[in-house]
Amino acid sequence: MELVQQLVSNLGVGEDQAKGGAGLILKLAQDKLGGGEFAQVASAIPGSDVLLGSAPTEESGGGGMMGALGGMAAGM
């Protein structure tokens, strides 16, 4: 996935971290946008369905939203 590779190379984070962070941002967009608006966003990002599935949850022990975003921000 091109987006994941860009995040890895530009932020210096691991691939799993990049997938989780991108997935989390997509999940937030999905929660805030209407179905039609989110469909437009998702169609513009190849592999968005895979990224959504990679978004961390509190139950996964990955630190949820703050853990993923904090890890990506640390790479900046």
C-alpha angles and dihedrals in degrees: 000000000000095000092054092049091050091051092048094050098039099041100030093230127137122266094250091050091049092049092048094048094046090046091051092052089049090049090053090049090049090052094048103038129068117255095259094048093048091048088059091051093046093049090055093056115066111224094015091144090057091047092051088054090052094057110119121240131199088248092057091062090235095122093257121235098340094048094051096044092043091053092050092046091051088060092059 
